[in-house]
């Protein structure tokens, strides 16, 4: 079926601009005419190919075989063919009337040609017959084409907006780190992460319900293959995988593509380019069939570049857009393009991020919390004109990602900023799974930490400016604790309850800070690193902070909280180790690692972590937590169930099988491979959990769908 943005035509006769999905005019008919004339003269196609892709590649990269023309072909006719088949439309003949005049000249005998007619038995040269035929057909053909176009011209498509509510178990999670959904290139399917953070859903745009893709361990960083058949994602331990959009087993593509995904794109040449939070590498490229990645870009730290995020292929696959993130605020980011053939990088836009190219001839990108568009020449890789706001409020991440997608058929899908954060509620849950609600307002809560005496709760909220808030249980008040535009996450109380330690992007990468818990006094920076750092626990004596450091892999380090502020590596391996928790007696360190191929909970002696190692979980585990008395260790399964194990500790670790306390399907688990617990335990033994707010019908973020959006885009931002 035809539609705006659909690549339509017979491949061998498409002009270069038509093959790229760009806007076309009558010059594309000149090109097709040249293809047919060449074929009439030579008996072969100008741009042959065994498949549609081969034909298009030939059109974009090769010239016709001019030696195939008959030797008697006049110079004027050869020049006409070259002017019809110029790849740059601006260098092509602009009107068929010019073609008719050139053909007439080609039919005239040259001065040194015998004007007498050929003998009756002679054969008319092939070129003269072809040209005469085409000259006779041009006038009638052009008139017929004009009439047909007027009669059959489709009406201008109507731009239509609608909202899709995703609620209950099918609710969309907006995590604030990665892209939370992916739109198939044909606009037929929306793939997104479900409410508990561990489930993928596929929602056909012509269906009222979504279909789950099961058996996946906390997927994140979604992207879709060009044919819409596969969904790419990272699992909870940083392994890059793909799964058929119709379901089935997941296929591992790469186990060493880094953690903390920050965008991936699947090109037409079956190449995947991905990015992560490792600042020593930028964009990584690998085959969609799997293998080790190649480093395509490296951030220039001397020029203030922190990392390279959010890759997006341009048509044809010869270049890729990406975002250069600096050590400053995200509004200092730059959109650049990498020419994959030459390896050269060019900055296109300053003050923007996460750009997409759309077939209307535009770059669409995030700037603050709005979506902007600017005309773009995909042949010369140049921005044309001035950017214009096209969507005022859209959900964005702390690192400049944006929750939107534009399909080839002109459909735009995005999460509005006002509905970006999935409202969640705080609740008490006892060991038997019975709940008691907490009267805090619904927010997009993450990473709760109860104060040592249990009277207050510090918790992050991924809405507004992604700050930390404090809930006072006695007064039932929620007060803002941090106020910077940069994301502030993972609050950790010191054992005396006087300070809060947290990570913040206020000065570049997520580094460690602390401040008095009552909000008084200055904020003090504890570390300064090019790597992201996330606090996870403080020793009972208050002298050491355990934190995760994001380098090539995620490792566990320790910071002394005295005046020296020494940082030492605690566990460093080629795998990911995170969420380190020291036992109340200071003798054991519980943490999670993916060295077995999936996330499991382990225990080591502390601080001599090299003197032993024991596995705690048996079927996958994340986010360990010690009971306040140190006699019990909790953790979450990869599906969110809360498990308990009672160790018999002495010189070595001894423990039996874990016991399930309650299921976690309705509780927020958090993204895979992320630091920070999404639950806590109170002094009285109750658990503080986070769950969706309201009824299943009320919970969930909405998604805005705009049909025929390219018509509006061309009106707001003319590309020509």
Secondary structure, 3 states (H helix, E strand, C coil): CCCCCCCCCCHHHCCHHHHCCCCCCHHHHHHHHHHHHHHHHHCCCCCCCCCHHHHHHHHHHCCCCHHHCCCCCCHHHHHHHHHHCCCCHHHCCCCHHHHHHHHHHHHCCCCCCCCCCCCCCCCCCHHHHHHHHHHHHHHHHHHHHHHHHHHHCCCCCCCEEEEEECCHHHCCCCCCCCCCEEECCCCCEEEEECCCCCCEEEEECCCCCEEEECCCCCCEEEEECCCCCEEEEECCCCCEEEEECCCCCCEEEECCCCCCEEEEEECCCCEEEEEECCCCCCEEEEECCCCCCEECCCCCHHHCEEEEEEEEECHHHCEEEEEEEECCCHHHCEEEEEECCCCCEEEEEECCEEEEEECCCEEEEEECCEEEEEEEECCCCEEEEEEEEEECCCCECCCCCECEEECCCCCEEECCHHHCCCCEEEEEECCCCCEEECCCCCECEEEEEECCCCCEEEEEECCCCCEEEEEECCCCEEEECCCCCCCEEEEEECCCCCEEEEEECCCCCCEEEEEECCCCCCCEECCCCCCCEEEEEECCCCCEEEEEEECCCEEEEEEECCCCCCEEEEECCCCCEEEEEECCCCCEEEEEECCCCCCEEEEEECCCHHHCCEECCCCCCEEEEECCCCCCEEEECCCCCEEEECECCCCCCCECCCEEEECCCCECCCCCCCCCCCCEECCCCCEEEEEECCCCCCCCCEEEEEECHHHHHHHHCCCC
